[in-house]
Amino acid sequence: MAKYFDVHPDNPQPRSIAQVADSVRSGALIAYPTDSCYALGCRLGSRDGIDRIRSIRHLDNRHHFTLVCQDFAQLGQFVQIDNDVFRAIKASTPGSYTFILPATREVPRALQHPKKKTVGVRIPDHVVTQALLAELGEPLLSSTLLLPDEEEPMTQGWEIKDRLDHVLDAVVDSGDCGTEPTTVVDFSDGEAEIVRHGAGDTTRFE
């Protein structure tokens, strides 16, 4: 049964955030809000978490997982960025974008695209997510909470708790955060390629 955390969207309670972070460190798989929609998240090195996300979403090994980072200093540990790409990404973060970039050695092989050796990264513009990342001190391994055969993600924490209670360890509810996933931009070849149009404005990448 998943623990349920009702967290204030603008002033997240430190005790609740600390409890969620402790759960993640202990191997928990959580559902949490972002600036685009709800996501599934676990600790970076959690093989069990990866397997459970794949199972819930019916994903194959070509799926790009995302490292949700607190800031650029953290993001830079996990991906290779040249100056031009850095400026383009810097101008768009924090925000509703996921960027696909070559992974560094800090990224477990299981998270990398098997052929391209890339990984998705993003810096969210969401108070609760930022509070959790600050408390955790490391990125969250994440994937959009979009269930198989459904066109839109769930938007309500209580609904997620009700439907996924048996496969999650915790649900963080801070209210409705929308149904549109991030815009995904692939910079792995040095040029911007829009892989998915989503919540983030694509104008600067076109």
N, C-alpha and C positions, 0 to 999 in steps of 0.2 A: 504493500500500500504506500502510495506517494505522500510525503509530507507536503502540507499546503502552507505557503508563506504569502500573506496579504501585505504587500509592501507599498508604502506611499510613493506615488509617481514622482513627486518633486522633492520630498524630504525622506528618502528611504531610511528606515529604522536601522541603526548600526548593528543592533543585536541580531536582527533577522538576517542582514547581509552577512554577518560573521558566521551564522549558523549554516547558511547556504554554502559559503566558501569552504567551511569545514567538511560539509557533505561531499563537495566536489573533490577535495583533497583525499577523502576516504574512498573515492571511486564511484561516487554517485553519478547517475545520469539524470539531468534536470531539463525541464522546459522553462524557458525564461524569455522575457520581452526584449525586443530591440527597437530601433528606430524605423524598421520596415515591417517586421511581423515577428511572431514567436519563433523561437529556435530551440533545437535540442542541443545540449552542451554537456561536455565532460572534460576531465583533465587531459592535457595534451598527450601524455604517455599511456593512456588507458586503452589497452587492446580490447578489453571487455566492453568499454564504452563505444568504441568504433564498431564492434560486432553488433551491439544492440541497436545503434543508429541504423546500420545497414539493414538489420532485420525489420525494424519498425517502418522504414521507408522503402524497403525492397530495392536497395541500391546495389549496383555491381562495382567492380574494382576500378572502373574508369571514372567514378564520381569524384569531383573535386570537393574535398572537405575544406572548411574555412577556419583559419585561426583568427579569432576575434581578439584584437589587441587593444590595450588601453591607450597607447600613444605611438608616435613614430619611433621612439627609442626602442620600444619593445618589438615593433614590427620589423625593424632593421636587423634584428637578430636572426630572423627566420627566412628572409627573402633577399635576393640580390637585386639591387636597384641602381641604375646609372643616373647621372645628373638630370637628364631630360625627363626621364620617367619619374624621378623623385619630385620634380617641380609640378608635373601634371597631377600626381597623386596628392601631393601636399595641398594643392589648391582645392581639392575635393573632399578633404577630410577634416574633422569627423563628418560622416554622412552615410547615406544609404547606398554605398558602393562596395562591391567585392572586387578585388584586383587579383588576377592570376599572374604569378611571377615565378621565376626559377627559385627553387628551395635551396636553403643552405644546409649544412650538415646537422644543424640543430633540429631539423624536422625529421621525425621518424619515417622510415621508408614506407611504412604502411599508409601514411597520409599523402604521399606524393602520387601524382599521376604516374602509372607504371612505365609509360614510354617517355613522356615529356619531362619528368622529374620536377614538376611544378606543384604549387599549392596556392589556395586562395587565402587572401588576408583582407581584413577590414578593421576600421576604427569607427565604432558606432557613436552616434550622437544621441545618447539616451542616458538619462540620469541614473537610473537603477542599474543598467548594464555597466556603466562606468564605475559606479560604487562597488559592484561585485568584482570587477576586474582589478580595481585598486586594492581591495581586500585580499584577493587571491594572489596577486603578485606575479601572475603568468597568464598567457592567453587561454581562452576557452576553445577547445576543439568543438566546432559547431556545424550544424546543418539546418536549413530551413525546416520548420515543422510542417511539412506538407505530406499528408498521408497518401498512399498509393490510390490511384483512381479518383482522386479528388482534385478539383481545379484550383481551389483556394485554401490557404492555411486557416486553421482555427484562430479565432481572435479573442476568445474569452478564457481566462485562466481556469474558471470553474468547469468549463466544458472540457478542457484538456485533462483536468483532474478526473472528471467523470469517465471519459472515454479511454484514457491511457493509464489509469491508476495501477494496473497490473504490470506495466512494463517500465514505468518511471519510478525514480526514487524521491523526486521533489518537483513541485510546481511553484514557480515564482509568479505571483499575480500582481500587476500594478495597473490594471485597467486595459482597455482596448488599445492595441498599438497598430491596427491596420492589417490589411491583407496582401499588400503588394510587396513582394520580395525585393532584394537589392538589385540594382543594375550591376551586371557583371562585365568587367572590362579585362580582356586578356592582353597583357603587356609582355608575354613570355618571349616574343620575337623582337621586342624593342618598339614596336608600333602598336597603337591602340586598336584593338578589335573588339567591338561590342558583341558579347556572346549572348547576353540577355538584357532586354529593356525592362527596367523595373522602376523602383521609387526614385532613384537618382536621375537628375537631368543629364542627358547624354550629349548635349550641344558641344561641350569642349572636347569631346572625344571623336567627333565626326569629321 
